[in-house]
Every structure is written in structure tokens, then in C-alpha cells.
Amino acid sequence: LAVIADKTGYPVDMLELDMALDADLGIDSIKRVEILSALQEQLPGAPAIKPEHLGTLQTVAQIVDFLASVSGASTPAPASETDGPETALAGDTVERKLVKIVPLKSQQSRAHLALPAGASIWIGAEGSTELAAALALELQQLGYQPKPVSLEELDFLPAPSELDGLILLPSDQPSERFLSRAFKLLQIAAAGLHASASRGTALLVTVSRLNGYFGLLPGAAPADVISGGLAGLSKTAHHEWPQVRCKAIDLAPELQDATIAARALTEEILCEGPLEVGISSNGLHTLKLTEAPLAQEARELPLSEGDLVVISGGARGVTAEVAVTLSAASRATLLLLGRSPAPEVEPDWLAQLHNEGEIKQALREQSEKPLKPKDLEKQYQALLSSREIRNNLQRINAAGGKAIYRSVDLRNVEAVAQIIAKVRSSHGPIKGLIHGAGVLADRLIVDKTADQFELVYSTKVEGLRSLLTALDQDELRCLVLFSSSTGRFGRTGQVDYAVANEVLNKMAQQQARLRPHCRVLSLNWGPWDGGMVTPALKKLFQQEGIEVIGLQAGADYLLQELATPT
């Protein structure tokens, strides 16, 4: 409790073992890693911090239980070659890679999955689709037991005790709730898939309808960008459920005949192969990352002095660093949109305090009524947010540009449109958009709530839709989406973030075709040295072999990328 108190600023007398870290204490996944790291220093023999612990340790008592087996440890663990301050340094360069399409060998040259005779396979789809019916018939003819499951009727669907396969199909007319429903079905099927995997083979397959090349084929616009998010389910499950065979398939729209499409799907579903497979009339393809350094010659930014640029999430964290660098390079006018209220002048009793414990103690003393830990944390975080915004606005103005901050929920289409219209009337048309807003709610697939999934997904995707609606008539010169390597690779505890960023990638592909004279980028960033990445999280990333991106290096790279023509 003393360690938790030290890391959170709560007095020990406010903490109880049965308190939930998030609901009662307001401790998010990032702070949880810091606490576990501090406890490991106290108990050197403690279990190593792993990504899955972010989702399983939900109460103070669970942390105690997690460490109980090593509570008597007294001998420090030997230092490794990577221990020391060097491991906290961020990279001063950004490694640039592009996703490329590569041909894939036919199923005949690859091993086939050994599903048991009579294997039970659910086929999840919205409504009754021809493809679902045709796929069920194909599987039935092979001796399996397929069961179509409507994503619109999940409230009373019992979880299966055993399930050999789950196939999630795209919708003919996807609704905004399509991906959240697909996620809910995945949760329902989880225990059954694990039971079957423990005694043999179980599979999870998602099917999108982009263009047969995951949206990457030049000239072929993605047909259904929403279905592109399904790959995030497969790629995250691949990390969390290594015993389940996971695969994301993209089916080309030209394969319109349901029987032909179902036969092609069946052949690939029942075949070993890469995590991502595209099926088109030209054969099979998969995706590969290829190093592609930027050209060294200097080019001009597509933005200049006075141009109006909208930046979501731009007054805090990583995007604030980008805004400062962009301000210095272009002297543009930056409209920064964020959830946090505009900063206010702090009272004298608070303005001079900077230590977390001192600030929280002062907030408790000044409160008219006793504060619960979560309410105290909420006030503290609001204070930090206000200070960060105020400081970043000053930095942007000092760099040469002009900062305008407005507080808004990006998911509110009308509110976003009104703010942008008002600023546009005073400063002229919008020339650029950088969508950097995002939130995390790390939980394992089986533990994540519907509300958490919706918050993470909607901030990214619905937020972008609101912005694009408001900027529909503006002739943008650049459109930058802050996606994530989580969308490209999946990541334990971040299924919602993977889904959202995969949709973001596909929306970028769509916008690039709709705006041929605009520089459209979807940057699948790795972790940055700042914002949501604390020293403890850096240590976790380094254990996984992931180098964080230096703030200035990332901001400089973005400007270089913007200045590079397509």
C-alpha cells in the first residue's frame, strides 16, 4: 500500500485492499505498469511485468496476490546487460517501412488444418447474407457443423462449452455497431474456442471486403472500410490466444458470386498460412513490411504562414510536440481540438505546488466535502491537463505560429462542425488536418467491457468522421492520421485500439482516392517517448524489443514525410 500511495499521491489511509484500480482509484493501465515496476524494485524476485497483467490486475488485493509467491524475496536479481539509464533513451531516428503486397503460394502447397470430424463452427454476420449461407453449405459438405449466428441477436446467445471455429463475415450494409457486435460475439465464443484448442485445433477467421489486397492496390478503392477493422480482432487474438489459429482474410468485391466466394474462403480457412491473406480473381496475396527511407533532398511543406490547420488532440502529449514543430516550420494558424476544458487561472494556494502528493493533499484540504480516491485523482488529472495545455499553447505561439484551442467531444458531429465553421469564418479555409486524438483502455479480450471498446473505437473513428464531415468542402493540402503499430500487428490488451486504427488505415486509403491533390498519410506509429509512454512502459517495450520514438525525432520525421510528394 505504501508503494501505491507513493506512486499515486494518495495517503495510505485512503487505500483499501478491495478497491478497484480504475473504478475506485482512477488508476489507468499506464499508472498500473508504474506501480508494478516499483513493486518489482521492492521485490526483485517478483514475476516479470507482461502486457497481459495490464488487464488482469484490477484491484489492490489482486496486486498483492500477484506478488504473494515472492513476498519473502530479499536477494536482488543480477543486473542484465540492458539495465541502467541507457535503456530509457528514445531513438533519435525513425525507421520508415511501407506495407507491400506480395504473392502467396496456393493452398495446395501449404499444410491443411486438422479440424475434427463434425467440428462445430460459428459463422457470424449481420442479418442473413448469401455469403454466410453459401459458406455454411461448403463447410457442411465437408462434414463440419456450421451454425450461422446473427450479430444482431447476441443478447441471449449462450456461450458454447466447446467451439472449433469462429468466422466473422463482413456485412452487406455495415452499421456503426457492426464491429462492436463482432467483438461481443468473439467474447461469447472465447471460452469455447479455448476448450477446443486445448484438445486439438480451434480457429478464428475474420473476413473483410476491401479489394482483395487489404485496400493497398493502387486505383482500387476499399469497398467497405468498416470491415477492415475486423483484422484488428484476429491480430490481437493472435497475441492473446496463441493456441487458437487466427487469420484475417480480405475478399475482393469482384468475387460476387456467393458460391465461388464461399469456396475460395473455405479453401483458405482450412489451410495453414500467414496471418493476413488477400483473395482476388488474380490469386492470393499477403502483406509484408519493407524498409523505405525518405529521400534526403529538401522539399517544401504543403503549408505556409497563416494557413489554417486543424489538429485533434493537439494541445497535449505527442501531437502537441508535432504542433510546436509545425508552428516553427510553417508559421501556420493551428486550431487545436481536445476533450479537456480550456485552461483557467489557478488559485494562489495551488499555483506554486508541483509535487503530486502536495497537490492532492491541498485539493483534499480545500474541498468542501471528503473526496473519494477516484474523485481526487480526477481533480488532479484535470489540473495536470490544464497546465499542459497552457504550456503548449505558449510554446506554439512562441515558435512562430498561432494557437487556437477549443474544447469539444470529437464524436459530436454538430459541435465539431460549429467550432470549425466559426474559426474558418475568421481565419479562412482549412488547409490541413492532423487527427491525433486517441484514448486507451487496456484489457484482455475476455475482460474488456462494451463501454471501453466503444470509447476507444469512437474517439478514433467517429472523431475522424466528424472532422471529415466538417471539412468536406475544404481543399485540403494534407491529411494526416495518427494510427498505430497496434493496428498493423495487434497487441495484447488493445483489441479496441487495433480495430480502430485498422479502420483509420482504410479510411486513409479511401481519402487518398477522394482527394487526389492532397497529401494523405496514415502513420502507424510505434510508442513515442512521451504522452502515454512512461519510463515504466518504456522498460516494458524494451523487454519486447521495441524502441520508443524520440519526441523531436518523430515530429521532424512527420514534417519530412509531409514534404515528400506521393
Secondary structure, DSSP 4 states (H G I P E B T S, - for coil): -HHHHHHH---GGG--TT-BTTTTT---HHHHHHHHHHHHHHSTTSPPP-TTHHHH--BHHHHHHHHHTTTT--SPPPPPTT-SGGGGPPBSS---EEEEEEE---GGGSPBP-PPTT-EEEEEESS--HHHHHHHHHHHHTT-EEEEEETT--TTPPPPS--SEEEEPPPSS--TTHHHHHHHHHHHHHHHHHHHHHHS--EEEEEE-S-SSTT-STT---S-TGGGGHHHHHHHHHHH-TTSEEEEEEE-TT---HHHHHHHHHHHHTB---SEEEEETTEEEEEEEEE-PPP-S----S--TT-EEEEETTTSHHHHHHHHHHHHHH--EEEEEESSPPP-PPPHHHHT--SHHHHHHHHHHH-SSPPPHHHHHHHHHHHHHHHHHHHHHHHHHHHTSEEEEEE--TT-HHHHHHHHHHHHHHH-SEEEEEE---------TTT--HHHHHHHHHHHHHHHHHHHHHTTTS--SEEEEEEEHHHHH--TT-HHHHHHHHHHHHHHHHHHHH-TTSEEEEEEE--BSSTT--HHHHHHHHHTT-PPBPHHHHHHHHHHHHTS--
